[in-house]
């Protein structure tokens, strides 16, 4: 299914319209400045919104129907997630926000039946939240996952995990974590419940992005003993699973945050059409018109790159190269759109009296999250230079 197929599909057009209506009437209506850096206030708002999203058949667009989802393809998902992403509450309300969304996909593809019953089912139902614990403080894993320091050692009853994780999105209020730890057999994923006495949430780290669900936590694993059945997938395949997780996670971020940048531009356009200066509307100035046109071109390019990558995923093709290119281009272009929107609104764009300044802050770290732009460029450059002309790298 390509873009034209989606545009012509009446069911997807209806789903898109209903998603936008839900976001405008319910999610945006519940946005509150008190939610800035306040995971508890975010959770309270989502608890109100999720039953509405479920009643309107907008819930879990990323999961198959047999797991309570809408069973959408990646291309169909792109349309829905963009609309959901116009509000910072939209994806969480529809339970398609990170880190829970990629954690659900990991549990679906790597989890045992027992793990799916214990963790995936309540996660999909919105009864609990989760986090993914990979990043560590120096000298541990960051952009280079091979620097992984957290270690899990076999014991007669299972494993003992020891390590230090940092900037773990979603950690505040999470019920469990998917933890990446080094073992003698290689990096391995473990499911660790946050109530475990060996799991300690040290603090919530203040960060630039105001609306991260569950904040960003610093975590210590201190003699954290888990059973054999805490392993997610196969021992030693943690890096393989992490890569399988990252490619769809990057693409989903592109979809959701395109919606956020689009909303910033919509607000800026409304502003310049009403604001007068030097005897005319700002919208009548050619320089303003050019800025608006450039923003729309960037959004269009972001959307097309994202849809192309989504179509390749639907076809079962490798998107190792395409997802990296899409993530770099989209993360940088969306920030430029939000920056222009803030510029168009002048002092109002710098204040929190309008959502644009907060959207700008949300978009800035996307150039770091899921792989910094510089890392992707270096990897892409090496791969492209080593490929044979005419090959698909």
N, C-alpha and C positions, 0 to 999 in steps of 0.2 A: 504494500500500500504506500503510495507516494502522497505528496502535498495535494495534488489535484483530486486524488481519490478521497482524501479527508475532507476537502472543501465541498465535495459533491455528496458526501454521505449524510443523509438527513438525521440519522441517529447521533452521529458525532456532533453535528451542528446543534442539535437539541441539547446534548450533554454540555457543550461549550457554553451555550446560552444559560443553562441552569446553573452552571458553575459560576459564571460571572454574576448572575443575579444573587446567588448565595453569598459570594464575597462582598458585593456591594451592600446588600441588605442586612447581613448578619455579621460577617467577619470584620469589615471596616467599622461597622457600628459599635463593635466591642473593643476596638483599639483604644488604648489608654496610655498616657505618659507614665503611669504607675508601673507599667509592664517593663519599662527600660531596666535592664540588669536585674530583673525580679522573676526568677523561675517559678516561684510559687504563684504570683499573679498571672503569669502566662498559663500555668496549669489550670488555674481556676477558670480562666476565659475559655480554654479548650474544652474543659468539662461541660461547659454550657453549649458550646458549638457542635461537639461531636454527635450528640443525639439528633440535632437538626440535619447535619450532613448525612447521617444514616437514614433518616426518614425521607430525605430527598434523593436517595440512591446516588450519592456522590462519594461514598466512603470506599477507601482502599482501591483506588484505580490501578495500583501496581500488582495486586495479587490475583491469582486465578479465582474463578467463581467457586470452585470447591473449597476454597479457604475464605469465603465471604467477600471476595473482591469483585471488581467490575470486569476483570479479564481483558483489559485493554492491551493492544499491541504497543510497542514503543512509540510508533508514529502517532497513534491515537493519544497516548499518554502525553506527548509533547503539547498537544492542543490544550488538554485539561490542566496540566501542571502549570502552564503559563498563566492561565486564568486564575488558578488557585493562588499563584505566587504574587498576585497584585496586592495582597495583604500579608503581613508577617504571620497572621493567624490562620490564613487559608489552608496551607499545606498540613499544618498540625491538626486542624479541625477535620480534614479529610483523611488523616492518618497516612499521609504520604510525604512526611518531612524527615529530614536527616536528624539523628542517626538511626531512628527506628526503621525507616523505609529500607535502607540497605541491610540492616540487621535481619529484617524479615526475609529478604531475598537469600541471605546467607543461611539462615535456619531452614528455609525451604529447600535449598539445594544441597546442604551439607549435614543438616540435622537428622538425628534418628527419629523414629516415630515417638519415642518417649520425650525427647527434647522438644519436638514440635508441640506435643500436648502441654508440656510444662511451661514453655517459654513463648513459642510462636502464637498459640491460640490466645492467651491473655494479652499479648502485645498487639495482635491484630484487632482484638476487641476494644483496645484503648484503655484497658484496665491497669496497665503498667507501662513504664518507659524503660529504655535501655541505653547503653553507650558502647562505644568501640574503643578499646584502650590499646593504642599502639605507640603514640608519640611519647618520647621521654626527654627529660632535661639532659643537657650536655654532660657527658660525652655519649649519650644514648641515641636511640633511633629518632630521626626527624625526616628530612628529605632523603636521607640514606638509610633505608630500613635494615641494611646489613649491619648497622651499628647497634642492633638490639642488645640491650643489657639485662632486661628482666629475664629471669631464668626459672625453669620448672624442672625439678628433679624427681625421678621415680621413687616411690616409697612402697612398702608392702600393700598399703591400702589405696594407693592412687598416685598423687603428685603433690609436691610442695612448691608453691610459687613464691618467689621473692623478687621485689623490684620496685621501681619508682616510675610512675607515669605522670605526664604533665600535659595540660591543655586538652583534656578529654571532654569533648563536646557532649552534652547531655548527662553528665555525671551526677549533677545535683538532682536528687529525687529519683534516680534510676533504680530499678529493682534488680537488674543484673548487668554485667559487662561481658562483652566478648573480648578476651584478653589475648594479645599476641606475646608469646614468651619463647625464649630459646630453650631447646632440649638437646640431649645428646644426638637425637635423630634429626634435628633441624627445627626451625621455627614451627610452632604449633599453636593452634587456637584453643582457648579454654573458655567455658562458660562459668563465670563466678558470680554468685549472688552477693549483692552489696551488703546484706545483713551478716555475711560471714565475718567472724571475729578477726580474721586475717586481712580483711579489706578495710582500709581506712581512708575516708575522704578528708584530706587535709584542709582544703579550702576551695572556694569558688574564685577563680582568677578574674579580676576586672579586665575587660577587653574592649576593643574598639566597637565590635558589633553589639548593638543594644538588645537584640531580640533572640539570641540563641536559646532554643528550648533546652532547659536543663543547664544552662550556662556552660562554663569550661572549668573542669575540675582538676585538681592535683590529687593524686591517689598514691598511697603506699600499700604494697603487698608485703606483709610481715608474717612469715611462717604460715602462709595461707594454704592449708591442706584441703585438697579436693579429691573426690573419688575418680576412678578410671572413666566413668561415664560423663565427666565434665569436659572431656576432649570433644571439640566440634570438628567433624570430619576426620581425616587421618592424621596421625602423628607425623610430623616432619613436612607437612604440606602447607604450613601457615602462609608462606609468601605467595604460593600459587593462589590460595583462596583470597588473600588480601588484594591481589591484582584483579581477580575475577570480581571482587566487590567494588574496586575503585573505578573501573571503566563505566559501569552503569551509574555509580554515585555521581561521577563528574557530569555525566549527561543530564541526570535529574536536576542537579544544581543549575545547569544552563537553562533548563526549561523553567524552573521556578523563578529564578532571578531575572530572566527576561521579562517576566510579568512585573516584577518589582520596578525595574528600570522604566518599563512602559508606563507604569502609574506615575512615576516621577515626571516623565515627559508630559503626560496628560495634565497634571497639575500645573506645570510650567506654561503649557499652552493656554490653559484657562486664565492664568495670571496675566500673560502678555496681551491677551485680547481685552482685558478690562483695565489694565494699568495705563494711565496717561503720563507722559513726561515730555517736556518741551513742546507742548501743544498738539501732540498726536499719540495714538496708541503705540505701545511698544511693538505690537504685532505688525504695524505698518512700516517698521524700519527694516531695510533690506538685510542688515547684519543679523537681526533677530530671525528673519525668515530663513537665512542661510544656516543659522545654527539649528533651527528646527528641522530643516531638510536633511542636514548631516546626521542628526540623531535618528531620524526615521530610516535613513539608508543603513546605518549601523545596526539598528534593530532588525531590519529585513535580512541583512547578511547573517546576523546571529541566528535568526530563526531558520534560515535555509541550511546553514552548517549543522545545526542541531538536528533538523529533520533528516538530512542526508545520513548522519551518523546513526540516527534511530532506525532508518530504513535498512541500513546494513546490519544492525543488530537483529531486526526482525527476520532478515534473510539468513541469519546464522553465520554471517561473515565475521572475520576478525576486525576489530575496530581499534587495535592497539595504536596505530598511527593516527587515524581519524579522530579518535576521542581526545588524544593529546592536543592535536591542532585545534579542535573545536574548543576545548577547555581554555587554551591560551587566548585565542582570538575573542571568544565570548566574554571571558572574565575582564579583559582589558577594554573591550568595546562598551560593555554595559556600564562600567565605571565612568567612562567618558560621557555616556549619555546622561547618567545621574549628575555628573559634575556640571555639564552644560545646563541641565534643568535648574540646578541650584544657582548657577550664574545668571540665568535668565530672570530668576526671582529676586535677585539682589539680596538685601538684608534679610528678607523673609526666607530666602533659601538657606541662609546661614543659621536661622533660628529653629527652635523646636516648636514654634507656633504652627508650622506646616510639616508634613511628614518627610519632605524631600531631604532635609539634612540627615535624618535618621536612615533613610534609604541609602544615601551616599555612604554612610558609615557601614551599613550592612554589606555593600558591594565591594568596598576596598579589600577586605581580607580574602575575597574569592580568588585573588591573584596569588595567594599563598596556600589556601586550603586545597586538599587533594592534589598537591604538587605545585610548587612555585613555578611561575612562568619561565624563569631562567633554567630550572631543571628540565622542564619539558622541551625547551628550545635546544638545549645541549643534547638530550637524548634523541630528539627528532633529527638534529643535524647529523649525528653519528650514523643513525639508521639510514637516512636518505643518501648519505655519501657512500655508504657501503653497499647500497642496493644497485642492481644492474639496471641501466636505462630501459624503460618499458615495463619493468616489474612493478607490482603493487607492494610497496614496502610495508 
